[in-house]
């Protein structure tokens, strides 16, 4: 056993001994309720000098300065921290119990507001209630001694892996982490309101699916015992949402978890949140304008601004976003027209760019790799990359004017994709051909190729109106708007490697 673990065990034992002592005095160490009338922010916002307003608040002890007959502490609630002042003469036997309390304990206090000689708004405690006795110390506590010789205890929690694994502790000791997740909730709520205000219906579609589709990705596989059948966690919501458009809904959206059994990096987590929207009688040109308006609305309503700094890059989300032709951008950068190039030319081009193509086969994936290396990193300001090769987009409608491409766009900001949209393919005959081609790719070893979904084709045969579809990654959007460089910093509990392996 290392010294750190031994020290931790000593601290835990001390807290358990304190728990036993408190109980022996008849003190409830895990209370049932506490009546709260205020919070740390409200007290500070409404403070009036010399008023001595009576308040009841609760929070977790985050700093302690214990002295003989009087002590100070800082308690933390959802809105921040506030100092409390306790005197033995005021709370009598409760002060003795307070001496058995630690950083991390949750307490309720009654008292009146005042301002200390140093100008700090505080609560003078007249009644103290222990609500929860913390048995495990907050990580890496540090003690210092102030000018008067009193011990002051501070909290820290910096190890990034430990922060992800123990997010509950991270949220306690790093208030800025809580702020990010509050903003995430506000961003999602603003998006939902905007969609509803535009008349679109929020729906739910299956997570467990007999076939996976709507994206090029490897699925998670599970088994349904009662039906004795293999099922997949969805990789996208698309095909079920388009079935609802066939059914006559005038615009549907879903904010949901999707799952892809792939690698993890700063922008990929196997479980992630998507918003997908499908609107009949619209096309991808309309959807580009809609995305601009929606992101603008979120920026203005949640943040009150359109200009952001992300990882040192200045971003302005105000319309109008730049339009970039994928084919033209690659040709300008490499001199190669990917529509006319054969597979060998594409491989040679990718090699010149430094791509590892040892496991890349087929024109579609080569084009995607060339784009990712040559063009994507340069897309800093909000941009729509438009008109993708047909091979890359088996669910998108062929371009009405340009041979060999589809009406598709992806939104890029700070070199990262945040959304993907089509004029949706609604020709069942063409869709069947595309699925057949995907089946051929799968037979040749492409694990991410689409399965043939005959029920979806049947739905299209009943007739789906012209439709614009959009998928936007909530996690990546939150990253951009909150200046977080890792997707794990915007997901409460990201997937982590098993520490026993």
HELIX and SHEET records of a PDB file:
HELIX    1   1 UNK A    3  UNK A   24  1                                  22    
HELIX    2   2 UNK A   40  UNK A   45  1                                   6    
HELIX    3   3 UNK A   88  UNK A   91  1                                   4    
HELIX    4   4 UNK A   93  UNK A   98  1                                   6    
HELIX    5   5 UNK A  160  UNK A  165  1                                   6    
HELIX    6   6 UNK A  167  UNK A  173  1                                   7    
HELIX    7   7 UNK A  175  UNK A  197  1                                  23    
HELIX    8   8 UNK A  238  UNK A  246  1                                   9    
HELIX    9   9 UNK A  284  UNK A  298  1                                  15    
HELIX   10  10 UNK A  299  UNK A  303  3                                   5    
HELIX   11  11 UNK A  326  UNK A  334  1                                   9    
HELIX   12  12 UNK A  343  UNK A  352  1                                  10    
HELIX   13  13 UNK A  363  UNK A  374  1                                  12    
HELIX   14  14 UNK A  376  UNK A  378  5                                   3    
HELIX   15  15 UNK A  390  UNK A  392  5                                   3    
HELIX   16  16 UNK A  428  UNK A  443  1                                  16    
HELIX   17  17 UNK A  454  UNK A  462  1                                   9    
HELIX   18  18 UNK A  474  UNK A  482  1                                   9    
HELIX   19  19 UNK A  487  UNK A  489  5                                   3    
SHEET    1   A 6 UNK A  54  UNK A  65  0                                        
SHEET    2   A 6 UNK A  70  UNK A  77 -1                                        
SHEET    3   A 6 UNK A  80  UNK A  87 -1                                        
SHEET    4   A 6 UNK A 121  UNK A 132  1                                        
SHEET    5   A 6 UNK A 106  UNK A 115 -1                                        
SHEET    6   A 6 UNK A  54  UNK A  65 -1                                        
SHEET    1   B 2 UNK A 142  UNK A 145  0                                        
SHEET    2   B 2 UNK A 151  UNK A 154 -1                                        
SHEET    1   C 8 UNK A 201  UNK A 202  0                                        
SHEET    2   C 8 UNK A 252  UNK A 259  1                                        
SHEET    3   C 8 UNK A 271  UNK A 280 -1                                        
SHEET    4   C 8 UNK A 467  UNK A 473 -1                                        
SHEET    5   C 8 UNK A 416  UNK A 423 -1                                        
SHEET    6   C 8 UNK A 405  UNK A 413 -1                                        
SHEET    7   C 8 UNK A 383  UNK A 389 -1                                        
SHEET    8   C 8 UNK A 322  UNK A 325  1                                        
SHEET    1   D 3 UNK A 208  UNK A 209  0                                        
SHEET    2   D 3 UNK A 229  UNK A 233 -1                                        
SHEET    3   D 3 UNK A 221  UNK A 224 -1                                        
SHEET    1   E 2 UNK A 307  UNK A 310  0                                        
SHEET    2   E 2 UNK A 313  UNK A 316 -1                                        
END                                                                             
